[in-house]
Amino acid sequence: MNRLSLFQKIDSILLAIATFAMCGQVDVRRFGRDTLKEGLGYATKTFGLSFADVVFALLFLWFVGRTVQLKAWRKLWWPPLPCFALIFALVISVLHSHTIAAQIAAQGKPFTKESTAALADLVQWGGYFLVAPWMFVNLMRDRREGTLIRREGIVMGALVAGFVVTGLVALIQSVTFKASAPVGLWSSSNLFAAFVAFLLPFLDEIEIPNPRFKYVPLGLSLFTFGIVWLCVASPFAAVAAWIGLLCAWAARPNAKKLHIARLAVILFAALFFSLTWSLNPQLRPERAEFLRLASAENKVKKQFVEWQVASRWNFPKERAFATGVGVGNYQLNIGPLYQYDSIPNEEHMPPDSNNLYLVQAVSIGILGLGALLWVLWHFSLIAWRAARAGSLLGAGVFGALGAWIFVNFFHAMIVRGAGLLLALFFALAVVAASNASESDKSNKSEL
């Protein structure tokens, strides 16, 4: 193998840093007033710039500059139709939004609070679902200089390092922060829980070619189980992790490859943690709150009250069922929906149902939600086919996407910084399929 040039090494280093940064949500800067923390009794939408977003922007500029220098545009992989369809649906949602149009007409200027939120989310989603998969695939399978350079090993190593560091930070927080659940390097316990559920099936399927490290995946799985028991407050995240493991195992082509002894250890650990879930004194109040339906002011948990309100958003005639109230405008519209349903928001909690699909159905309508599900289906199918062809990477990605799809009913994970992690797994699905296809062609040529 030829030695990498200086520019190729910089490609690898920046990709590793970006991957590591995606394992958290460290804020660089925030915009807007946090009116809820100021004690004003209501919440307004604020914008945040995460370290992962900054690194991604720098990597994007570097990648485009390098591609221009090499004149290698024709050698790149390009995103599939579902990605473009989703962005098109978002644009239609913005242009067709009665809420945004009414505010622009009322204030006599194009940049209102509603239109600014829509443009910010449109740029963010375009980066996460169009630009990021395109760039990650081409960096992990770099053909710009003629020969193929594979960097998926660097990405997997950075993911493992990022998860371990985040888990260790959460363990420290579980000792020092007694008043709340650990968040790791994330901004909330919700996002941290979703992150752990998302990564567990992937870590369990990592392939180590060197036999001296064959037990590393088992160690990672047990470490993750420990993080779930000691640091994760949400029971929904634990269920999502088990669903992801089942998806990964189901995707494998041969049950004999499950390594029965290793599977028995993991199942025993899962059973042990599930039976002792409520015994952790540190998180017992937090876990009880997740499962508790009754609250001080309402008869059901605030999250599910909002589900009830948001699910009826399309009843007023002025609302567009197909295109929604406008991308990024969910939080700006949920208040009037409470009044319409005659359900008071007495707890004055942040307007967030933590249900990704419900939020997007309100924001971008059934058209946009359908496009989002099409994207998820497309890349999940790619990962499934790669796994059935014998790729452990494909099985791990399929399991991770299975966990992600479930956990987003309770923990919305397409927010600043976090959406990049999903885009990276889309790219890993494409890489796994490409590697499996090349391996299959190589085996046929040897016969």
Buried (B, 14 or more C-beta within 10 A) or exposed (E): EEEEEEBBEEBBEBBBBBBBBBBBBEEEEEEEEEBBEEEEEEBBBBBBBBBBBBBBBEBBEBBEEBBEEEEBEEBBBEBBEBBBBBBEBBBBBBEBBBBBBEBBEEEEEEEBBBBBBBBBBBEBBBBBBBBBBBBBBBBBBBBBBEEEBEBBEBBBBBBBBBBBBBBEBBBEBBEEEEEEBBBBBBBBBBBBBBBBBBBBBBBBBBBEEEEEEEEBBBEBBBBBBBBBBBBBBBBBBBBBBBBBBBBBBBBBEEEEEEEEEBBEBBEEBBEEBBEEBEEBEBBEEBBEBBEEEEBEEBEEBBBBBBBBBBBEBBEEEEBBEBBBBBBBBBBBBBBEBBEBBEBEBEEBBBBBBBBBBBBBBBBBBBBBBBBBBBBBEBBBBBBBBBBBBBBBBBBBBBBBBBBBBBBBBBBBBBBBBBBBBBBBBBBBBBBBBBBBBEEEEEEEEEE
